[in-house]
Amino acid sequence: MIELAPRHIRVNVLAPGATSTPGWHGLAPDEKTHQAMLDSVARTTPWGELGDPADVAAAALFLASDDARFVNGSELFADGGSAQI
């Protein structure tokens, strides 16, 4: 039997939801459509609003930190609960 030395490689996935970025806001061709998009997020996201880029960054920093050293093979949703409904 061949024994492999531990490599301590972690592979995780960060799955952000609708996040307030220029790209997201730029999807709407006009203010009416933009407001409809915001209303849709408010209705379909348990948190009730767009995520902030800092929310996604905090999740990424956690996964990259020593605090997550034993987290492996997981998918972390930073989506305000959208994936759970």
Wavefront OBJ file of the C-alpha trace (Angstrom):
o trace
v 0.000 0.000 0.000
v 1.323 3.429 -0.954
v 0.989 6.124 1.670
v 0.669 9.696 0.490
v 1.965 12.595 2.498
v -0.752 15.102 3.412
v -0.691 18.090 1.091
v -3.113 20.282 3.033
v -4.852 21.394 -0.143
v -8.303 22.829 0.427
v -10.895 23.189 -2.304
v -14.061 25.122 -1.520
v -16.595 27.080 -3.552
v -17.916 30.546 -2.813
v -21.346 31.096 -4.364
v -22.383 34.754 -4.177
v -25.933 35.846 -4.831
v -27.183 39.123 -6.242
v -24.584 41.665 -5.161
v -24.669 45.442 -5.487
v -21.981 46.024 -8.093
v -21.786 48.368 -11.083
v -22.189 45.338 -13.330
v -25.384 44.206 -11.607
v -26.897 47.672 -11.662
v -25.769 48.143 -15.276
v -27.949 45.238 -16.419
v -31.060 47.426 -16.399
v -31.621 49.568 -19.488
v -33.746 52.103 -17.581
v -34.787 53.141 -14.067
v -38.139 51.308 -14.224
v -36.412 48.014 -15.025
v -33.768 48.696 -12.375
v -36.470 49.191 -9.741
v -38.231 46.005 -10.885
v -34.949 44.105 -10.458
v -34.491 45.502 -6.940
v -38.093 44.603 -6.071
v -37.558 41.063 -7.367
v -34.472 40.604 -5.186
v -36.383 41.953 -2.170
v -39.199 39.430 -2.795
v -37.063 36.388 -3.544
v -34.198 36.797 -1.064
v -34.882 36.051 2.605
v -32.472 38.847 3.560
v -34.612 41.182 1.429
v -31.912 43.145 -0.380
v -28.833 42.958 -2.561
v -25.655 41.826 -0.917
v -22.791 44.243 -0.435
v -19.443 43.385 -2.041
v -17.980 43.449 1.488
v -20.308 40.559 2.425
v -18.856 38.386 -0.333
v -15.314 39.522 0.463
v -15.763 38.570 4.134
v -16.858 35.068 3.128
v -13.852 34.739 0.794
v -11.488 35.941 3.509
v -12.935 33.401 5.917
v -12.363 30.550 3.460
v -8.795 31.754 2.864
v -8.051 32.174 6.567
v -6.599 29.796 9.119
v -10.042 29.787 10.782
v -11.212 27.617 7.867
v -8.153 25.357 7.851
v -10.258 22.219 8.294
v -13.061 23.277 5.937
v -12.719 21.332 2.715
v -15.058 20.367 -0.098
v -17.790 22.792 0.875
v -19.907 25.340 -0.951
v -20.417 28.576 0.978
v -23.423 30.578 -0.165
v -23.109 34.341 0.381
v -26.540 35.022 -1.062
v -28.811 36.246 1.722
v -30.492 32.834 1.904
v -31.619 32.650 -1.737
v -30.293 29.128 -2.277
v -32.235 27.850 0.706
v -35.714 28.662 -0.555
l 1 2 3 4 5 6 7 8 9 10 11 12 13 14 15 16 17 18 19 20 21 22 23 24 25 26 27 28 29 30 31 32 33 34 35 36 37 38 39 40 41 42 43 44 45 46 47 48 49 50 51 52 53 54 55 56 57 58 59 60 61 62 63 64 65 66 67 68 69 70 71 72 73 74 75 76 77 78 79 80 81 82 83 84 85
